[in-house]
Amino acid sequence: MFELAALAGTLGIYLLSSRLSRRFGNPPLLNPALLSLVVVAIVLLALRIPYPNYFQAVRPIHFMLGPATVALAYPLYLQWPRLKTLYRPLFLALLCGSVAGILSAVLIGRAFGLPQNVQLALAPKSVTTPIAMGIMDKLGGEPALAAVFVVLTGLVGATWTFGMLDLLRVKDPAVRGFAQGLSAHGFGTARAFQLDHRLGAFAGLAMALNGLLTAILVPLLIRWI
């Protein structure tokens, strides 16, 4: 019974958050993912429900992340003519963005004197939670801590990336979407699809490729730095 209530409640909170966001014109601070996260956290704290129990109850939602990620291939397929003209600069942006995302997080953490385990957990902050946790598990780090940084990175990126691109006068949907997915993984991709399917297609591409590249680069760069 608890499993059914938790699952229905989570879906209901997200649907209400989406409706509220649309009503106010989809502003960044009313991101449905952010609103849902805050409300669910408040409910769990208020009812004193342990997070492991909640996570076990909503595992079907977690399972659907895999098929949902695969489904991102279809909107990208619709953008295939555009992708063929941009694959070289996008690959360069992917490489630079992935390396910069890893090194900047670790070096800033080192500059502030953060413990070694925290620096390690910061390295995969720009990829989806399962990939970041898998990287930490292989490197002997703390997967739970990495997951916290991933969520925080996604929330900040989904809220502010498009605003920064507006200040830089970046208008191309492919570039805007790719930057969003590269910096804010799943949260950013969801935000991109909320605004435009072209943004979402390229955000999904960046999210997937950055996850693959980060899984390769983090073990190499961590040894070097």
C-alpha positions as CSV (number, residue, x, y, z in Angstrom):
1,M,0.0,0.0,0.0
2,F,2.8,2.4,0.8
3,E,4.5,1.6,-2.5
4,L,1.3,2.6,-4.4
5,A,0.8,5.8,-2.4
6,A,4.5,6.8,-2.9
7,L,4.4,6.2,-6.6
8,A,1.1,7.9,-7.1
9,G,2.1,10.8,-4.9
10,T,5.4,11.4,-6.7
11,L,3.7,11.4,-10.1
12,G,1.0,13.6,-8.9
13,I,3.5,16.1,-7.5
14,Y,5.3,16.3,-10.8
15,L,2.1,16.8,-12.8
16,L,1.0,19.6,-10.5
17,S,4.5,21.2,-10.7
18,S,4.4,21.0,-14.5
19,R,0.9,22.6,-14.6
20,L,2.1,25.4,-12.2
21,S,5.2,26.0,-14.3
22,R,3.2,26.3,-17.6
23,R,0.7,28.6,-15.9
24,F,3.5,31.1,-15.2
25,G,5.2,30.8,-18.6
26,N,7.8,28.1,-17.7
27,P,10.2,30.4,-15.7
28,P,13.5,28.8,-14.8
29,L,12.9,29.0,-11.0
30,L,9.6,27.1,-11.4
31,N,11.3,24.1,-13.1
32,P,9.0,21.1,-12.5
33,A,11.9,18.9,-11.5
34,L,13.1,21.4,-8.9
35,L,9.6,22.0,-7.6
36,S,9.0,18.2,-7.4
37,L,12.3,17.6,-5.6
38,V,11.6,20.2,-3.0
39,V,8.0,19.1,-2.3
40,V,8.9,15.4,-2.1
41,A,11.8,16.3,0.3
42,I,9.4,18.3,2.5
43,V,6.9,15.4,2.6
44,L,9.5,12.8,3.5
45,L,10.8,15.0,6.3
46,A,7.3,15.9,7.6
47,L,6.2,12.3,7.6
48,R,9.6,11.0,8.8
49,I,9.8,8.5,5.9
50,P,13.4,7.2,5.5
51,Y,14.7,7.9,2.0
52,P,15.7,4.2,1.3
53,N,12.1,3.2,1.9
54,Y,10.8,5.8,-0.4
55,F,13.3,5.0,-3.1
56,Q,12.4,1.3,-3.0
57,A,8.7,2.3,-3.3
58,V,9.3,4.4,-6.5
59,R,11.8,2.0,-8.2
60,P,9.4,1.8,-11.3
61,I,10.1,5.5,-12.0
62,H,13.9,4.9,-11.6
63,F,13.6,1.9,-14.0
64,M,11.9,4.0,-16.6
65,L,14.9,6.4,-16.8
66,G,16.6,3.8,-19.0
67,P,13.9,3.6,-21.7
68,A,13.3,7.3,-21.4
69,T,17.0,8.0,-22.2
70,V,16.9,5.6,-25.2
71,A,13.7,7.4,-26.4
72,L,15.7,10.6,-26.8
73,A,17.1,9.1,-30.0
74,Y,13.9,9.8,-31.8
75,P,13.8,13.7,-31.5
76,L,17.5,13.6,-32.4
77,Y,16.8,11.6,-35.5
78,L,14.4,14.4,-36.6
79,Q,17.3,16.8,-36.3
80,W,19.6,14.6,-38.4
81,P,20.1,17.1,-41.3
82,R,21.2,19.8,-38.8
83,L,23.4,17.4,-36.9
84,K,25.3,16.4,-40.0
85,T,26.5,20.0,-40.5
86,L,27.5,20.5,-36.9
87,Y,29.1,17.2,-35.8
88,R,32.7,18.6,-35.9
89,P,32.1,21.7,-33.7
90,L,29.8,19.8,-31.4
91,F,32.5,17.1,-30.9
92,L,35.0,19.8,-30.0
93,A,32.6,21.4,-27.6
94,L,31.9,18.0,-26.0
95,L,35.6,17.4,-25.5
96,C,36.4,20.9,-24.1
97,G,33.2,21.0,-22.0
98,S,33.8,17.5,-20.5
99,V,37.4,18.2,-19.6
100,A,36.6,21.7,-18.2
101,G,33.7,20.3,-16.1
102,I,35.9,17.7,-14.5
103,L,39.1,19.8,-13.9
104,S,37.3,23.0,-12.8
105,A,35.3,21.2,-10.1
106,V,38.3,19.2,-8.7
107,L,40.7,22.2,-8.8
108,I,38.2,24.6,-7.2
109,G,37.6,22.0,-4.5
110,R,41.3,21.7,-4.0
111,A,41.7,25.5,-3.8
112,F,39.2,25.6,-1.0
113,G,40.9,22.8,0.9
114,L,38.1,20.2,0.5
115,P,38.9,16.7,1.6
116,Q,40.1,14.3,-1.1
117,N,36.9,12.2,-1.1
118,V,34.9,15.4,-1.8
119,Q,37.2,16.4,-4.6
120,L,36.8,13.0,-6.2
121,A,33.0,13.1,-5.8
122,L,33.0,16.5,-7.6
123,A,34.6,15.1,-10.8
124,P,31.6,13.5,-12.4
125,K,29.1,16.2,-11.3
126,S,27.9,16.9,-14.9
127,V,26.7,13.5,-15.8
128,T,23.5,11.6,-14.8
129,T,23.4,10.1,-11.3
130,P,23.7,6.4,-12.3
131,I,26.9,7.1,-14.3
132,A,28.4,9.3,-11.6
133,M,27.7,6.7,-8.9
134,G,29.1,4.0,-11.2
135,I,32.3,6.0,-11.7
136,M,32.7,6.6,-7.9
137,D,32.1,2.9,-7.2
138,K,34.9,1.9,-9.6
139,L,37.3,4.5,-8.2
140,G,36.6,3.7,-4.6
141,G,34.9,7.0,-3.9
142,E,31.5,7.8,-2.3
143,P,28.6,7.3,-4.7
144,A,26.1,8.9,-2.5
145,L,28.2,12.1,-2.2
146,A,28.6,12.1,-6.0
147,A,24.9,11.8,-6.4
148,V,24.3,14.9,-4.3
149,F,26.7,17.0,-6.4
150,V,25.1,15.7,-9.6
151,V,21.6,16.8,-8.4
152,L,22.9,20.2,-7.3
153,T,24.7,20.7,-10.7
154,G,21.6,19.7,-12.6
155,L,19.3,22.1,-10.7
156,V,21.7,25.0,-11.0
157,G,22.3,24.3,-14.7
158,A,18.7,23.9,-15.5
159,T,17.8,27.2,-13.8
160,W,20.6,29.4,-15.1
161,T,22.2,28.0,-18.3
162,F,19.8,29.5,-20.8
163,G,19.9,32.9,-19.0
164,M,23.7,32.9,-19.4
165,L,23.4,32.0,-23.0
166,D,20.9,34.9,-23.5
167,L,23.5,37.2,-22.0
168,L,26.1,35.9,-24.5
169,R,23.5,36.3,-27.3
170,V,23.7,32.6,-28.3
171,K,20.6,32.0,-30.3
172,D,21.1,28.8,-32.3
173,P,18.8,26.1,-30.8
174,A,21.4,23.3,-31.5
175,V,24.1,25.2,-29.6
176,R,21.8,26.2,-26.7
177,G,20.5,22.7,-26.3
178,F,23.9,21.1,-26.5
179,A,25.3,23.5,-23.9
180,Q,22.4,22.7,-21.6
181,G,22.7,19.0,-21.8
182,L,26.5,19.1,-21.5
183,S,26.4,21.2,-18.3
184,A,23.2,20.1,-16.6
185,H,22.6,16.4,-17.8
186,G,19.1,15.1,-17.2
187,F,17.7,18.2,-15.4
188,G,18.9,20.4,-18.2
189,T,17.5,18.1,-20.9
190,A,14.1,18.1,-19.2
191,R,14.2,21.9,-19.1
192,A,15.2,22.0,-22.8
193,F,12.3,19.8,-23.9
194,Q,10.0,22.0,-21.8
195,L,10.9,24.9,-24.0
196,D,11.5,23.4,-27.5
197,H,11.9,20.0,-29.0
198,R,15.0,21.1,-30.9
199,L,16.7,22.2,-27.7
200,G,15.8,18.9,-26.1
201,A,17.1,16.8,-29.0
202,F,20.6,18.4,-28.8
203,A,20.5,18.5,-25.0
204,G,19.8,14.7,-25.0
205,L,22.7,14.1,-27.3
206,A,25.1,16.1,-25.2
207,M,23.9,14.3,-22.0
208,A,24.5,10.9,-23.5
209,L,27.9,11.7,-25.0
210,N,29.1,13.5,-22.0
211,G,28.2,10.5,-19.8
212,L,30.3,8.2,-22.0
213,L,33.2,10.6,-22.3
214,T,33.3,11.4,-18.6
215,A,33.3,7.7,-17.6
216,I,36.5,7.5,-19.7
217,L,38.1,10.7,-18.7
218,V,37.6,10.8,-14.9
219,P,39.8,7.8,-14.1
220,L,42.6,9.2,-16.4
221,L,42.4,12.9,-15.2
222,I,42.1,12.0,-11.5
223,R,45.5,10.2,-11.7
224,W,47.0,13.1,-13.5
225,I,45.8,15.8,-11.1
